[in-house]
């Protein structure tokens, strides 16, 4: 899982294996060791939720995806889930969860287990 924090947004990209794990187990974890604590990001199915939500407490960012929404995203060609979460009268957090696609501009070790890019040209021999 790749996690990016930028201004007031959180963006997560999941590989094919992570999307499959999410679909099968309903849970994907990411842990970044920081001294003296760590940052943990959890993406999980929440059967009782009707919208995408997120909470942050004691170094843990917990993102909950409604079961129907998560199942549709994981099992179809749907690329992303997104929402805006109001955190105060003047502030919002943008949350984006995406399937991770292969980079078109360079080969990278980060491209292992990514989804084929929809704009990638198929090479014929």
C-alpha positions in Angstrom: 0.0 0.0 0.0 1.2 3.4 -0.9 0.0 6.2 1.4 0.4 9.9 0.5 -0.5 12.8 2.7 -0.7 16.2 0.9 -2.2 19.3 2.4 -5.6 18.3 3.4 -5.8 15.0 1.5 -5.0 11.3 2.1 -4.4 9.1 -1.0 -4.0 5.4 -0.8 -3.0 3.1 -3.7 -3.4 -0.7 -3.3 -1.7 -3.4 -5.4 -3.7 -6.3 -6.9 -2.8 -8.5 -3.9 -3.9 -5.9 -1.4 -7.2 -5.4 -3.3 -7.7 -9.2 -3.3 -6.9 -9.3 0.5 -9.4 -6.5 1.1 -12.0 -8.4 -0.8 -11.4 -11.7 0.9 -10.5 -10.6 4.5 -12.1 -7.2 4.6 -8.9 -5.7 6.0 -5.5 -4.3 4.8 -2.9 -2.9 7.2 0.0 -0.5 6.6 2.5 0.2 9.3 5.3 2.8 9.2 7.7 2.5 12.1 8.5 6.0 13.5 10.4 6.7 16.6 9.2 6.3 19.3 5.8 5.2 17.9 4.5 4.0 14.5 1.8 5.2 12.1 -0.7 2.5 11.3 -3.2 2.8 8.4 -6.1 0.4 8.3 -8.5 0.0 5.4 -11.4 -2.2 6.5 -14.9 -3.2 5.5 -17.6 -1.9 7.9 -20.9 -3.7 7.5 -22.8 -1.1 9.5 -21.5 2.0 7.6 -23.3 3.6 4.7 -20.5 5.9 3.7 -16.7 6.0 3.6 -15.4 7.3 6.9 -12.0 7.8 8.6 -10.8 8.3 12.2 -7.4 9.1 13.6 -6.5 8.2 17.2 -3.2 7.4 18.9 -1.2 7.1 15.7 -3.8 5.0 13.9 -5.7 6.1 10.8 -8.7 3.8 10.4 -10.6 4.0 7.1 -13.9 2.2 7.0 -15.6 1.2 3.7 -19.2 0.2 3.5 -19.4 -3.4 2.6 -21.4 -3.0 -0.6 -19.2 -0.1 -1.8 -16.0 -2.1 -1.0 -17.2 -5.2 -2.7 -18.2 -3.4 -5.9 -14.8 -1.5 -6.0 -12.7 -4.6 -5.3 -14.5 -6.9 -7.8 -15.0 -4.6 -10.8 -12.9 -2.3 -13.0 -13.9 0.6 -10.8 -10.6 2.5 -10.1 -11.3 4.5 -6.9 -13.4 5.4 -3.9 -13.4 9.0 -2.6 -15.1 11.3 -0.1 -14.7 14.6 1.7 -14.8 14.4 5.4 -15.6 17.4 7.5 -13.3 17.8 10.4 -14.3 21.3 11.6 -16.5 24.2 10.5 -13.7 25.4 8.1 -11.7 22.2 7.3 -12.2 19.1 5.2 -10.1 16.1 4.5 -10.2 14.6 1.0 -9.9 10.8 1.1 -9.0 8.9 -2.1 -8.5 5.1 -2.3 -7.2 3.8 -5.6 -6.1 0.7 -7.4 -2.4 1.1 -8.1 -1.6 1.1 -11.8 1.7 0.4 -13.6 3.7 3.5 -14.4 3.8 4.3 -18.1 6.9 6.4 -18.0 9.5 4.1 -16.4 10.0 0.6 -15.1 10.1 0.4 -11.4 10.3 -2.1 -8.6 7.2 -0.3 -7.3 5.3 -1.6 -10.3 5.4 -5.2 -9.1 1.9 -6.5 -8.5 0.2 -3.3 -9.9 -2.8 -3.3 -12.1 -2.2 -3.0 -15.9 -2.5 0.6 -16.8 -5.7 1.3 -18.9 -3.7 3.5 -21.3 -0.8 1.0 -21.8 -0.2 0.0 -25.4 0.0 -3.7 -26.0 3.2 -4.7 -27.8 2.7 -7.2 -30.7 5.6 -9.4 -31.8 
